[in-house]
């Protein structure tokens, strides 16, 4: 069986499957074998990243070390 024949057979067989969980599992397998290293982001996620970058540029963030120190102090007060 050639690669093309196998691909066509798989497409036909997949089109007959109605089990959503099984199709999601197949998609996960196919995604892991993709040759593409390009990450596709939804418009919402892209917007969040752009907004976050702007906030960082404006200094609207808390460094992790400072936040961990505050959390530790808060927990010790309890």
N, CA, C, O and CB atoms as a CASP TS submission, in Angstrom:
PFRMAT TS
TARGET T0000
AUTHOR 0000-0000-0000
METHOD Language model
MODEL 1
PARENT N/A
ATOM      1  N   UNK     1       0.856  -1.174   0.000  1.00  0.00           N
ATOM      2  CA  UNK     1       0.000   0.000   0.000  1.00  0.00           C
ATOM      3  C   UNK     1       0.903   1.239   0.000  1.00  0.00           C
ATOM      4  O   UNK     1       1.823   1.346   0.811  1.00  0.00           O
ATOM      5  CB  UNK     1      -0.974  -0.003   1.236  1.00  0.00           C
ATOM      6  N   UNK     2       0.636   2.146  -0.895  1.00  0.00           N
ATOM      7  CA  UNK     2       1.429   3.370  -0.981  1.00  0.00           C
ATOM      8  C   UNK     2       1.005   4.355   0.106  1.00  0.00           C
ATOM      9  O   UNK     2      -0.035   4.197   0.745  1.00  0.00           O
ATOM     10  CB  UNK     2       1.286   4.013  -2.375  1.00  0.00           C
ATOM     11  N   UNK     3       1.835   5.370   0.293  1.00  0.00           N
ATOM     12  CA  UNK     3       1.516   6.407   1.281  1.00  0.00           C
ATOM     13  C   UNK     3       0.207   7.092   0.923  1.00  0.00           C
ATOM     14  O   UNK     3      -0.627   7.332   1.797  1.00  0.00           O
ATOM     15  CB  UNK     3       2.653   7.446   1.372  1.00  0.00           C
ATOM     16  N   UNK     4       0.020   7.406  -0.339  1.00  0.00           N
ATOM     17  CA  UNK     4      -1.204   8.078  -0.783  1.00  0.00           C
ATOM     18  C   UNK     4      -2.427   7.203  -0.549  1.00  0.00           C
ATOM     19  O   UNK     4      -3.465   7.691  -0.100  1.00  0.00           O
ATOM     20  CB  UNK     4      -1.104   8.450  -2.265  1.00  0.00           C
ATOM     21  N   UNK     5      -2.313   5.915  -0.849  1.00  0.00           N
ATOM     22  CA  UNK     5      -3.437   4.999  -0.626  1.00  0.00           C
ATOM     23  C   UNK     5      -3.768   4.906   0.866  1.00  0.00           C
ATOM     24  O   UNK     5      -4.935   4.896   1.257  1.00  0.00           O
ATOM     25  CB  UNK     5      -3.113   3.595  -1.191  1.00  0.00           C
ATOM     26  N   UNK     6      -2.741   4.839   1.673  1.00  0.00           N
ATOM     27  CA  UNK     6      -2.958   4.765   3.119  1.00  0.00           C
ATOM     28  C   UNK     6      -3.619   6.034   3.644  1.00  0.00           C
ATOM     29  O   UNK     6      -4.541   5.961   4.457  1.00  0.00           O
ATOM     30  CB  UNK     6      -1.633   4.528   3.846  1.00  0.00           C
ATOM     31  N   UNK     7      -3.159   7.192   3.188  1.00  0.00           N
ATOM     32  CA  UNK     7      -3.775   8.455   3.601  1.00  0.00           C
ATOM     33  C   UNK     7      -5.243   8.502   3.209  1.00  0.00           C
ATOM     34  O   UNK     7      -6.089   8.898   4.011  1.00  0.00           O
ATOM     35  CB  UNK     7      -3.031   9.641   2.985  1.00  0.00           C
ATOM     36  N   UNK     8      -5.551   8.102   1.981  1.00  0.00           N
ATOM     37  CA  UNK     8      -6.945   8.116   1.513  1.00  0.00           C
ATOM     38  C   UNK     8      -7.810   7.165   2.332  1.00  0.00           C
ATOM     39  O   UNK     8      -8.949   7.489   2.669  1.00  0.00           O
ATOM     40  CB  UNK     8      -7.017   7.738   0.025  1.00  0.00           C
ATOM     41  N   UNK     9      -7.271   5.993   2.650  1.00  0.00           N
ATOM     42  CA  UNK     9      -8.002   5.035   3.471  1.00  0.00           C
ATOM     43  C   UNK     9      -8.278   5.615   4.858  1.00  0.00           C
ATOM     44  O   UNK     9      -9.386   5.499   5.382  1.00  0.00           O
ATOM     45  CB  UNK     9      -7.217   3.719   3.590  1.00  0.00           C
ATOM     46  N   UNK    10      -7.261   6.239   5.440  1.00  0.00           N
ATOM     47  CA  UNK    10      -7.438   6.827   6.760  1.00  0.00           C
ATOM     48  C   UNK    10      -8.462   7.958   6.748  1.00  0.00           C
ATOM     49  O   UNK    10      -9.281   8.063   7.661  1.00  0.00           O
ATOM     50  CB  UNK    10      -6.111   7.339   7.281  1.00  0.00           C
ATOM     51  N   UNK    11      -8.420   8.798   5.726  1.00  0.00           N
ATOM     52  CA  UNK    11      -9.397   9.888   5.620  1.00  0.00           C
ATOM     53  C   UNK    11     -10.802   9.311   5.563  1.00  0.00           C
ATOM     54  O   UNK    11     -11.708   9.799   6.239  1.00  0.00           O
ATOM     55  CB  UNK    11      -9.121  10.764   4.369  1.00  0.00           C
ATOM     56  N   UNK    12     -10.983   8.270   4.755  1.00  0.00           N
ATOM     57  CA  UNK    12     -12.307   7.646   4.632  1.00  0.00           C
ATOM     58  C   UNK    12     -12.752   7.066   5.971  1.00  0.00           C
ATOM     59  O   UNK    12     -13.890   7.279   6.390  1.00  0.00           O
ATOM     60  CB  UNK    12     -12.290   6.540   3.551  1.00  0.00           C
ATOM     61  N   UNK    13     -11.871   6.339   6.643  1.00  0.00           N
ATOM     62  CA  UNK    13     -12.222   5.709   7.911  1.00  0.00           C
ATOM     63  C   UNK    13     -12.520   6.751   8.985  1.00  0.00           C
ATOM     64  O   UNK    13     -13.462   6.587   9.760  1.00  0.00           O
ATOM     65  CB  UNK    13     -11.095   4.789   8.374  1.00  0.00           C
ATOM     66  N   UNK    14     -11.734   7.813   9.038  1.00  0.00           N
ATOM     67  CA  UNK    14     -11.950   8.873  10.033  1.00  0.00           C
ATOM     68  C   UNK    14     -13.286   9.561   9.791  1.00  0.00           C
ATOM     69  O   UNK    14     -13.982   9.917  10.742  1.00  0.00           O
ATOM     70  CB  UNK    14     -10.802   9.909   9.991  1.00  0.00           C
ATOM     71  N   UNK    15     -13.647   9.749   8.526  1.00  0.00           N
ATOM     72  CA  UNK    15     -14.915  10.420   8.214  1.00  0.00           C
ATOM     73  C   UNK    15     -16.120   9.609   8.686  1.00  0.00           C
ATOM     74  O   UNK    15     -17.213  10.157   8.828  1.00  0.00           O
ATOM     75  CB  UNK    15     -15.021  10.672   6.711  1.00  0.00           C
ATOM     76  N   UNK    16     -15.937   8.326   8.927  1.00  0.00           N
ATOM     77  CA  UNK    16     -17.033   7.466   9.388  1.00  0.00           C
ATOM     78  C   UNK    16     -17.170   7.442  10.911  1.00  0.00           C
ATOM     79  O   UNK    16     -18.145   6.899  11.432  1.00  0.00           O
ATOM     80  CB  UNK    16     -16.824   6.056   8.880  1.00  0.00           C
ATOM     81  N   UNK    17     -16.213   8.020  11.627  1.00  0.00           N
ATOM     82  CA  UNK    17     -16.210   7.984  13.095  1.00  0.00           C
ATOM     83  C   UNK    17     -17.023   9.151  13.648  1.00  0.00           C
ATOM     84  O   UNK    17     -16.856  10.295  13.224  1.00  0.00           O
ATOM     85  CB  UNK    17     -14.760   8.028  13.645  1.00  0.00           C
ATOM     86  N   UNK    18     -17.901   8.846  14.598  1.00  0.00           N
ATOM     87  CA  UNK    18     -18.729   9.870  15.238  1.00  0.00           C
ATOM     88  C   UNK    18     -18.387  10.054  16.711  1.00  0.00           C
ATOM     89  O   UNK    18     -18.983  10.903  17.374  1.00  0.00           O
ATOM     90  CB  UNK    18     -20.194   9.514  15.099  1.00  0.00           C
ATOM     91  N   UNK    19     -17.451   9.288  17.230  1.00  0.00           N
ATOM     92  CA  UNK    19     -17.054   9.360  18.634  1.00  0.00           C
ATOM     93  C   UNK    19     -16.123  10.563  18.831  1.00  0.00           C
ATOM     94  O   UNK    19     -14.967  10.539  18.410  1.00  0.00           O
ATOM     95  CB  UNK    19     -16.356   8.035  19.086  1.00  0.00           C
ATOM     96  N   UNK    20     -16.646  11.618  19.479  1.00  0.00           N
ATOM     97  CA  UNK    20     -15.902  12.868  19.643  1.00  0.00           C
ATOM     98  C   UNK    20     -14.617  12.646  20.437  1.00  0.00           C
ATOM     99  O   UNK    20     -13.575  13.193  20.077  1.00  0.00           O
ATOM    100  CB  UNK    20     -16.773  13.920  20.340  1.00  0.00           C
ATOM    101  N   UNK    21     -14.669  11.861  21.499  1.00  0.00           N
ATOM    102  CA  UNK    21     -13.479  11.615  22.314  1.00  0.00           C
ATOM    103  C   UNK    21     -12.391  10.918  21.501  1.00  0.00           C
ATOM    104  O   UNK    21     -11.212  11.254  21.614  1.00  0.00           O
ATOM    105  CB  UNK    21     -13.839  10.773  23.544  1.00  0.00           C
ATOM    106  N   UNK    22     -12.787   9.964  20.698  1.00  0.00           N
ATOM    107  CA  UNK    22     -11.825   9.247  19.860  1.00  0.00           C
ATOM    108  C   UNK    22     -11.218  10.188  18.824  1.00  0.00           C
ATOM    109  O   UNK    22     -10.015  10.142  18.569  1.00  0.00           O
ATOM    110  CB  UNK    22     -12.500   8.048  19.164  1.00  0.00           C
ATOM    111  N   UNK    23     -12.047  11.039  18.229  1.00  0.00           N
ATOM    112  CA  UNK    23     -11.549  12.001  17.243  1.00  0.00           C
ATOM    113  C   UNK    23     -10.591  12.998  17.889  1.00  0.00           C
ATOM    114  O   UNK    23      -9.596  13.383  17.276  1.00  0.00           O
ATOM    115  CB  UNK    23     -12.719  12.747  16.582  1.00  0.00           C
ATOM    116  N   UNK    24     -10.880  13.416  19.113  1.00  0.00           N
ATOM    117  CA  UNK    24      -9.972  14.317  19.822  1.00  0.00           C
ATOM    118  C   UNK    24      -8.636  13.627  20.090  1.00  0.00           C
ATOM    119  O   UNK    24      -7.579  14.248  19.980  1.00  0.00           O
ATOM    120  CB  UNK    24     -10.604  14.791  21.146  1.00  0.00           C
ATOM    121  N   UNK    25      -8.687  12.353  20.439  1.00  0.00           N
ATOM    122  CA  UNK    25      -7.451  11.599  20.681  1.00  0.00           C
ATOM    123  C   UNK    25      -6.635  11.502  19.395  1.00  0.00           C
ATOM    124  O   UNK    25      -5.415  11.663  19.418  1.00  0.00           O
ATOM    125  CB  UNK    25      -7.769  10.183  21.227  1.00  0.00           C
ATOM    126  N   UNK    26      -7.304  11.238  18.276  1.00  0.00           N
ATOM    127  CA  UNK    26      -6.612  11.207  16.982  1.00  0.00           C
ATOM    128  C   UNK    26      -5.979  12.557  16.664  1.00  0.00           C
ATOM    129  O   UNK    26      -4.849  12.627  16.181  1.00  0.00           O
ATOM    130  CB  UNK    26      -7.586  10.810  15.862  1.00  0.00           C
ATOM    131  N   UNK    27      -6.715  13.619  16.941  1.00  0.00           N
ATOM    132  CA  UNK    27      -6.193  14.964  16.684  1.00  0.00           C
ATOM    133  C   UNK    27      -4.937  15.221  17.515  1.00  0.00           C
ATOM    134  O   UNK    27      -3.972  15.807  17.023  1.00  0.00           O
ATOM    135  CB  UNK    27      -7.265  16.030  16.995  1.00  0.00           C
ATOM    136  N   UNK    28      -4.952  14.787  18.758  1.00  0.00           N
ATOM    137  CA  UNK    28      -3.782  14.947  19.616  1.00  0.00           C
ATOM    138  C   UNK    28      -2.580  14.215  19.036  1.00  0.00           C
ATOM    139  O   UNK    28      -1.472  14.751  19.012  1.00  0.00           O
ATOM    140  CB  UNK    28      -4.079  14.438  21.028  1.00  0.00           C
ATOM    141  N   UNK    29      -2.796  13.004  18.575  1.00  0.00           N
ATOM    142  CA  UNK    29      -1.713  12.236  17.963  1.00  0.00           C
ATOM    143  C   UNK    29      -1.201  12.938  16.717  1.00  0.00           C
ATOM    144  O   UNK    29       0.008  13.071  16.525  1.00  0.00           O
ATOM    145  CB  UNK    29      -2.184  10.816  17.616  1.00  0.00           C
ATOM    146  N   UNK    30      -2.118  13.386  15.870  1.00  0.00           N
ATOM    147  CA  UNK    30      -1.722  14.061  14.629  1.00  0.00           C
ATOM    148  C   UNK    30      -1.002  15.372  14.921  1.00  0.00           C
ATOM    149  O   UNK    30      -0.029  15.709  14.247  1.00  0.00           O
ATOM    150  CB  UNK    30      -2.949  14.322  13.747  1.00  0.00           C
ATOM    151  N   UNK    31      -1.473  16.109  15.917  1.00  0.00           N
ATOM    152  CA  UNK    31      -0.824  17.370  16.287  1.00  0.00           C
ATOM    153  C   UNK    31       0.612  17.135  16.745  1.00  0.00           C
ATOM    154  O   UNK    31       1.494  17.949  16.473  1.00  0.00           O
ATOM    155  CB  UNK    31      -1.618  18.076  17.393  1.00  0.00           C
ATOM    156  N   UNK    32       0.842  16.035  17.431  1.00  0.00           N
ATOM    157  CA  UNK    32       2.187  15.754  17.939  1.00  0.00           C
ATOM    158  C   UNK    32       3.145  15.363  16.820  1.00  0.00           C
ATOM    159  O   UNK    32       4.361  15.457  16.989  1.00  0.00           O
ATOM    160  CB  UNK    32       2.134  14.645  18.983  1.00  0.00           C
ATOM    161  N   UNK    33       2.620  14.930  15.689  1.00  0.00           N
ATOM    162  CA  UNK    33       3.449  14.510  14.563  1.00  0.00           C
ATOM    163  C   UNK    33       3.550  15.580  13.481  1.00  0.00           C
ATOM    164  O   UNK    33       4.156  15.353  12.434  1.00  0.00           O
ATOM    165  CB  UNK    33       2.899  13.237  13.967  1.00  0.00           C
ATOM    166  N   UNK    34       2.971  16.716  13.726  1.00  0.00           N
ATOM    167  CA  UNK    34       2.980  17.789  12.740  1.00  0.00           C
ATOM    168  C   UNK    34       4.397  18.280  12.507  1.00  0.00           C
ATOM    169  O   UNK    34       5.174  18.419  13.452  1.00  0.00           O
ATOM    170  CB  UNK    34       2.082  18.946  13.188  1.00  0.00           C
ATOM    171  N   UNK    35       4.734  18.543  11.253  1.00  0.00           N
ATOM    172  CA  UNK    35       6.049  19.078  10.912  1.00  0.00           C
ATOM    173  C   UNK    35       6.147  20.562  11.206  1.00  0.00           C
ATOM    174  O   UNK    35       7.241  21.126  11.226  1.00  0.00           O
ATOM    175  CB  UNK    35       6.355  18.826   9.452  1.00  0.00           C
ATOM    176  N   UNK    36       5.026  21.184  11.432  1.00  0.00           N
ATOM    177  CA  UNK    36       5.003  22.629  11.640  1.00  0.00           C
ATOM    178  C   UNK    36       5.372  22.976  13.074  1.00  0.00           C
ATOM    179  O   UNK    36       4.844  22.392  14.020  1.00  0.00           O
ATOM    180  CB  UNK    36       3.626  23.198  11.298  1.00  0.00           C
ATOM    181  N   UNK    37       6.275  23.921  13.223  1.00  0.00           N
ATOM    182  CA  UNK    37       6.644  24.411  14.546  1.00  0.00           C
ATOM    183  C   UNK    37       5.957  25.742  14.834  1.00  0.00           C
ATOM    184  O   UNK    37       6.291  26.418  15.807  1.00  0.00           O
ATOM    185  CB  UNK    37       8.168  24.561  14.659  1.00  0.00           C
ATOM    186  N   UNK    38       5.009  26.115  14.001  1.00  0.00           N
ATOM    187  CA  UNK    38       4.311  27.375  14.165  1.00  0.00           C
ATOM    188  C   UNK    38       3.170  27.184  15.150  1.00  0.00           C
ATOM    189  O   UNK    38       2.350  26.277  15.011  1.00  0.00           O
ATOM    190  CB  UNK    38       3.789  27.902  12.809  1.00  0.00           C
ATOM    191  N   UNK    39       3.136  28.046  16.135  1.00  0.00           N
ATOM    192  CA  UNK    39       2.093  28.000  17.146  1.00  0.00           C
ATOM    193  C   UNK    39       0.944  28.893  16.695  1.00  0.00           C
ATOM    194  O   UNK    39       1.134  30.087  16.463  1.00  0.00           O
ATOM    195  CB  UNK    39       2.635  28.442  18.536  1.00  0.00           C
ATOM    196  N   UNK    40      -0.229  28.323  16.575  1.00  0.00           N
ATOM    197  CA  UNK    40      -1.406  29.097  16.173  1.00  0.00           C
ATOM    198  C   UNK    40      -2.148  29.564  17.424  1.00  0.00           C
ATOM    199  O   UNK    40      -2.541  28.759  18.267  1.00  0.00           O
ATOM    200  CB  UNK    40      -2.346  28.253  15.254  1.00  0.00           C
ATOM    201  N   UNK    41      -2.328  30.859  17.523  1.00  0.00           N
ATOM    202  CA  UNK    41      -3.023  31.419  18.671  1.00  0.00           C
ATOM    203  C   UNK    41      -4.355  31.999  18.242  1.00  0.00           C
ATOM    204  O   UNK    41      -4.496  32.533  17.142  1.00  0.00           O
ATOM    205  CB  UNK    41      -2.168  32.489  19.356  1.00  0.00           C
ATOM    206  N   UNK    42      -5.321  31.886  19.124  1.00  0.00           N
ATOM    207  CA  UNK    42      -6.623  32.482  18.838  1.00  0.00           C
ATOM    208  C   UNK    42      -6.496  34.000  18.922  1.00  0.00           C
ATOM    209  O   UNK    42      -5.559  34.505  19.542  1.00  0.00           O
ATOM    210  CB  UNK    42      -7.713  31.956  19.825  1.00  0.00           C
ATOM    211  N   UNK    43      -7.418  34.731  18.312  1.00  0.00           N
ATOM    212  CA  UNK    43      -7.388  36.192  18.414  1.00  0.00           C
ATOM    213  C   UNK    43      -7.452  36.674  19.867  1.00  0.00           C
ATOM    214  O   UNK    43      -6.842  37.685  20.214  1.00  0.00           O
ATOM    215  CB  UNK    43      -8.544  36.790  17.624  1.00  0.00           C
ATOM    216  N   UNK    44      -8.187  35.953  20.706  1.00  0.00           N
ATOM    217  CA  UNK    44      -8.304  36.344  22.115  1.00  0.00           C
ATOM    218  C   UNK    44      -6.962  36.228  22.831  1.00  0.00           C
ATOM    219  O   UNK    44      -6.572  37.121  23.583  1.00  0.00           O
ATOM    220  CB  UNK    44      -9.354  35.477  22.826  1.00  0.00           C
ATOM    221  N   UNK    45      -6.265  35.132  22.593  1.00  0.00           N
ATOM    222  CA  UNK    45      -4.967  34.927  23.237  1.00  0.00           C
ATOM    223  C   UNK    45      -3.963  35.953  22.718  1.00  0.00           C
ATOM    224  O   UNK    45      -3.180  36.500  23.494  1.00  0.00           O
ATOM    225  CB  UNK    45      -4.450  33.486  22.988  1.00  0.00           C
ATOM    226  N   UNK    46      -3.978  36.216  21.416  1.00  0.00           N
ATOM    227  CA  UNK    46      -3.092  37.219  20.831  1.00  0.00           C
ATOM    228  C   UNK    46      -3.331  38.574  21.476  1.00  0.00           C
ATOM    229  O   UNK    46      -2.381  39.288  21.799  1.00  0.00           O
ATOM    230  CB  UNK    46      -3.298  37.308  19.310  1.00  0.00           C
ATOM    231  N   UNK    47      -4.593  38.930  21.666  1.00  0.00           N
ATOM    232  CA  UNK    47      -4.953  40.195  22.304  1.00  0.00           C
ATOM    233  C   UNK    47      -4.418  40.243  23.741  1.00  0.00           C
ATOM    234  O   UNK    47      -3.874  41.260  24.170  1.00  0.00           O
ATOM    235  CB  UNK    47      -6.489  40.388  22.293  1.00  0.00           C
ATOM    236  N   UNK    48      -4.573  39.146  24.476  1.00  0.00           N
ATOM    237  CA  UNK    48      -4.091  39.089  25.857  1.00  0.00           C
ATOM    238  C   UNK    48      -2.572  39.269  25.911  1.00  0.00           C
ATOM    239  O   UNK    48      -2.063  39.954  26.798  1.00  0.00           O
ATOM    240  CB  UNK    48      -4.493  37.752  26.512  1.00  0.00           C
ATOM    241  N   UNK    49      -1.857  38.670  24.986  1.00  0.00           N
ATOM    242  CA  UNK    49      -0.397  38.793  24.967  1.00  0.00           C
ATOM    243  C   UNK    49       0.009  40.240  24.688  1.00  0.00           C
ATOM    244  O   UNK    49       0.891  40.783  25.353  1.00  0.00           O
ATOM    245  CB  UNK    49       0.218  37.846  23.905  1.00  0.00           C
ATOM    246  N   UNK    50      -0.632  40.852  23.713  1.00  0.00           N
ATOM    247  CA  UNK    50      -0.322  42.247  23.372  1.00  0.00           C
ATOM    248  C   UNK    50      -0.621  43.159  24.561  1.00  0.00           C
ATOM    249  O   UNK    50       0.177  44.037  24.892  1.00  0.00           O
ATOM    250  CB  UNK    50      -1.132  42.700  22.129  1.00  0.00           C
ATOM    251  N   UNK    51      -1.771  42.949  25.199  1.00  0.00           N
ATOM    252  CA  UNK    51      -2.149  43.745  26.364  1.00  0.00           C
ATOM    253  C   UNK    51      -1.137  43.556  27.494  1.00  0.00           C
ATOM    254  O   UNK    51      -0.736  44.524  28.139  1.00  0.00           O
ATOM    255  CB  UNK    51      -3.564  43.364  26.844  1.00  0.00           C
ATOM    256  N   UNK    52      -0.729  42.326  27.729  1.00  0.00           N
ATOM    257  CA  UNK    52       0.237  42.040  28.790  1.00  0.00           C
ATOM    258  C   UNK    52       1.579  42.705  28.514  1.00  0.00           C
ATOM    259  O   UNK    52       2.205  43.242  29.428  1.00  0.00           O
ATOM    260  CB  UNK    52       0.425  40.534  28.944  1.00  0.00           C
ATOM    261  N   UNK    53       2.023  42.673  27.272  1.00  0.00           N
ATOM    262  CA  UNK    53       3.291  43.323  26.919  1.00  0.00           C
ATOM    263  C   UNK    53       3.225  44.826  27.192  1.00  0.00           C
ATOM    264  O   UNK    53       4.183  45.413  27.696  1.00  0.00           O
ATOM    265  CB  UNK    53       3.634  43.067  25.435  1.00  0.00           C
ATOM    266  N   UNK    54       2.090  45.447  26.856  1.00  0.00           N
ATOM    267  CA  UNK    54       1.921  46.879  27.112  1.00  0.00           C
ATOM    268  C   UNK    54       1.947  47.169  28.605  1.00  0.00           C
ATOM    269  O   UNK    54       2.550  48.154  29.031  1.00  0.00           O
ATOM    270  CB  UNK    54       0.607  47.385  26.501  1.00  0.00           C
ATOM    271  N   UNK    55       1.301  46.324  29.407  1.00  0.00           N
ATOM    272  CA  UNK    55       1.294  46.513  30.858  1.00  0.00           C
ATOM    273  C   UNK    55       2.707  46.396  31.423  1.00  0.00           C
ATOM    274  O   UNK    55       3.082  47.158  32.314  1.00  0.00           O
ATOM    275  CB  UNK    55       0.365  45.486  31.532  1.00  0.00           C
ATOM    276  N   UNK    56       3.485  45.453  30.916  1.00  0.00           N
ATOM    277  CA  UNK    56       4.869  45.293  31.376  1.00  0.00           C
ATOM    278  C   UNK    56       5.674  46.539  31.035  1.00  0.00           C
ATOM    279  O   UNK    56       6.442  47.034  31.860  1.00  0.00           O
ATOM    280  CB  UNK    56       5.523  44.038  30.743  1.00  0.00           C
ATOM    281  N   UNK    57       5.495  47.045  29.813  1.00  0.00           N
ATOM    282  CA  UNK    57       6.202  48.263  29.403  1.00  0.00           C
ATOM    283  C   UNK    57       5.854  49.448  30.297  1.00  0.00           C
ATOM    284  O   UNK    57       6.683  50.335  30.497  1.00  0.00           O
ATOM    285  CB  UNK    57       5.874  48.598  27.951  1.00  0.00           C
ATOM    286  N   UNK    58       4.634  49.471  30.838  1.00  0.00           N
ATOM    287  CA  UNK    58       4.191  50.558  31.707  1.00  0.00           C
ATOM    288  C   UNK    58       4.533  50.294  33.174  1.00  0.00           C
ATOM    289  O   UNK    58       4.210  51.099  34.048  1.00  0.00           O
ATOM    290  CB  UNK    58       2.690  50.767  31.556  1.00  0.00           C
ATOM    291  N   UNK    59       5.182  49.170  33.435  1.00  0.00           N
ATOM    292  CA  UNK    59       5.558  48.837  34.810  1.00  0.00           C
ATOM    293  C   UNK    59       4.417  48.289  35.638  1.00  0.00           C
ATOM    294  O   UNK    59       4.509  48.252  36.865  1.00  0.00           O
ATOM    295  CB  UNK    59       6.111  50.041  35.485  1.00  0.00           C
ATOM    296  N   UNK    60       3.346  47.862  34.995  1.00  0.00           N
ATOM    297  CA  UNK    60       2.176  47.346  35.704  1.00  0.00           C
ATOM    298  C   UNK    60       2.305  45.838  35.926  1.00  0.00           C
ATOM    299  O   UNK    60       1.562  45.041  35.353  1.00  0.00           O
ATOM    300  CB  UNK    60       0.885  47.665  34.920  1.00  0.00           C
ATOM    301  N   UNK    61       3.259  45.476  36.766  1.00  0.00           N
ATOM    302  CA  UNK    61       3.463  44.071  37.074  1.00  0.00           C
ATOM    303  C   UNK    61       4.125  43.948  38.438  1.00  0.00           C
ATOM    304  O   UNK    61       4.634  44.926  38.985  1.00  0.00           O
ATOM    305  CB  UNK    61       4.315  43.382  35.984  1.00  0.00           C
ATOM    306  N   UNK    62       4.110  42.741  38.977  1.00  0.00           N
ATOM    307  CA  UNK    62       4.764  42.444  40.247  1.00  0.00           C
ATOM    308  C   UNK    62       5.766  41.327  39.971  1.00  0.00           C
ATOM    309  O   UNK    62       5.428  40.317  39.353  1.00  0.00           O
ATOM    310  CB  UNK    62       3.719  42.033  41.371  1.00  0.00           C
ATOM    311  N   UNK    63       6.997  41.516  40.433  1.00  0.00           N
ATOM    312  CA  UNK    63       8.007  40.487  40.235  1.00  0.00           C
ATOM    313  C   UNK    63       7.696  39.281  41.117  1.00  0.00           C
ATOM    314  O   UNK    63       7.187  39.426  42.229  1.00  0.00           O
ATOM    315  CB  UNK    63       9.417  41.039  40.541  1.00  0.00           C
ATOM    316  N   UNK    64       8.004  38.107  40.616  1.00  0.00           N
ATOM    317  CA  UNK    64       7.668  36.862  41.286  1.00  0.00           C
ATOM    318  C   UNK    64       8.279  36.772  42.686  1.00  0.00           C
ATOM    319  O   UNK    64       7.600  36.341  43.618  1.00  0.00           O
ATOM    320  CB  UNK    64       8.128  35.691  40.449  1.00  0.00           C
ATOM    321  N   UNK    65       9.535  37.167  42.853  1.00  0.00           N
ATOM    322  CA  UNK    65      10.185  37.100  44.166  1.00  0.00           C
ATOM    323  C   UNK    65       9.428  37.929  45.198  1.00  0.00           C
ATOM    324  O   UNK    65       9.221  37.479  46.325  1.00  0.00           O
ATOM    325  CB  UNK    65      11.638  37.585  44.069  1.00  0.00           C
ATOM    326  N   UNK    66       9.016  39.135  44.819  1.00  0.00           N
ATOM    327  CA  UNK    66       8.269  40.016  45.719  1.00  0.00           C
ATOM    328  C   UNK    66       6.930  39.378  46.084  1.00  0.00           C
ATOM    329  O   UNK    66       6.526  39.399  47.247  1.00  0.00           O
ATOM    330  CB  UNK    66       8.048  41.405  45.066  1.00  0.00           C
ATOM    331  N   UNK    67       6.246  38.814  45.096  1.00  0.00           N
ATOM    332  CA  UNK    67       4.945  38.202  45.330  1.00  0.00           C
ATOM    333  C   UNK    67       5.073  36.987  46.249  1.00  0.00           C
ATOM    334  O   UNK    67       4.256  36.806  47.152  1.00  0.00           O
ATOM    335  CB  UNK    67       4.299  37.796  44.000  1.00  0.00           C
ATOM    336  N   UNK    68       6.088  36.160  46.026  1.00  0.00           N
ATOM    337  CA  UNK    68       6.301  35.000  46.896  1.00  0.00           C
ATOM    338  C   UNK    68       6.572  35.436  48.330  1.00  0.00           C
ATOM    339  O   UNK    68       6.085  34.810  49.271  1.00  0.00           O
ATOM    340  CB  UNK    68       7.466  34.147  46.378  1.00  0.00           C
ATOM    341  N   UNK    69       7.349  36.509  48.501  1.00  0.00           N
ATOM    342  CA  UNK    69       7.638  37.026  49.840  1.00  0.00           C
ATOM    343  C   UNK    69       6.352  37.493  50.519  1.00  0.00           C
ATOM    344  O   UNK    69       6.129  37.201  51.694  1.00  0.00           O
ATOM    345  CB  UNK    69       8.657  38.186  49.767  1.00  0.00           C
ATOM    346  N   UNK    70       5.505  38.218  49.782  1.00  0.00           N
ATOM    347  CA  UNK    70       4.230  38.688  50.348  1.00  0.00           C
ATOM    348  C   UNK    70       3.336  37.522  50.732  1.00  0.00           C
ATOM    349  O   UNK    70       2.701  37.548  51.786  1.00  0.00           O
ATOM    350  CB  UNK    70       3.499  39.594  49.350  1.00  0.00           C
ATOM    351  N   UNK    71       3.282  36.506  49.893  1.00  0.00           N
ATOM    352  CA  UNK    71       2.436  35.340  50.180  1.00  0.00           C
ATOM    353  C   UNK    71       2.941  34.618  51.421  1.00  0.00           C
ATOM    354  O   UNK    71       2.155  34.225  52.284  1.00  0.00           O
ATOM    355  CB  UNK    71       2.405  34.372  48.974  1.00  0.00           C
ATOM    356  N   UNK    72       4.259  34.447  51.506  1.00  0.00           N
ATOM    357  CA  UNK    72       4.849  33.786  52.673  1.00  0.00           C
ATOM    358  C   UNK    72       4.534  34.564  53.944  1.00  0.00           C
ATOM    359  O   UNK    72       4.163  33.971  54.956  1.00  0.00           O
ATOM    360  CB  UNK    72       6.373  33.640  52.503  1.00  0.00           C
ATOM    361  N   UNK    73       4.676  35.875  53.902  1.00  0.00           N
ATOM    362  CA  UNK    73       4.363  36.704  55.073  1.00  0.00           C
ATOM    363  C   UNK    73       2.887  36.594  55.435  1.00  0.00           C
ATOM    364  O   UNK    73       2.536  36.501  56.611  1.00  0.00           O
ATOM    365  CB  UNK    73       4.734  38.174  54.810  1.00  0.00           C
ATOM    366  N   UNK    74       2.034  36.605  54.432  1.00  0.00           N
ATOM    367  CA  UNK    74       0.598  36.510  54.677  1.00  0.00           C
ATOM    368  C   UNK    74       0.256  35.167  55.306  1.00  0.00           C
ATOM    369  O   UNK    74      -0.550  35.111  56.235  1.00  0.00           O
ATOM    370  CB  UNK    74      -0.190  36.703  53.372  1.00  0.00           C
ATOM    371  N   UNK    75       0.856  34.083  54.815  1.00  0.00           N
ATOM    372  CA  UNK    75       0.593  32.751  55.364  1.00  0.00           C
ATOM    373  C   UNK    75       1.100  32.616  56.789  1.00  0.00           C
ATOM    374  O   UNK    75       0.483  31.936  57.609  1.00  0.00           O
ATOM    375  CB  UNK    75       1.233  31.687  54.490  1.00  0.00           C
ATOM    376  N   UNK    76       2.217  33.258  57.087  1.00  0.00           N
ATOM    377  CA  UNK    76       2.785  33.191  58.438  1.00  0.00           C
ATOM    378  C   UNK    76       1.954  33.961  59.445  1.00  0.00           C
ATOM    379  O   UNK    76       2.034  33.684  60.641  1.00  0.00           O
ATOM    380  CB  UNK    76       4.204  33.723  58.439  1.00  0.00           C
ATOM    381  N   UNK    77       1.153  34.927  58.993  1.00  0.00           N
ATOM    382  CA  UNK    77       0.294  35.701  59.888  1.00  0.00           C
ATOM    383  C   UNK    77      -0.924  34.890  60.314  1.00  0.00           C
ATOM    384  O   UNK    77      -1.543  35.207  61.330  1.00  0.00           O
ATOM    385  CB  UNK    77      -0.152  37.001  59.210  1.00  0.00           C
ATOM    386  N   UNK    78      -1.269  33.887  59.588  1.00  0.00           N
ATOM    387  CA  UNK    78      -2.475  33.097  59.889  1.00  0.00           C
ATOM    388  C   UNK    78      -2.313  32.224  61.096  1.00  0.00           C
ATOM    389  O   UNK    78      -3.241  31.506  61.468  1.00  0.00           O
ATOM    390  CB  UNK    78      -2.844  32.243  58.719  1.00  0.00           C
TER
END
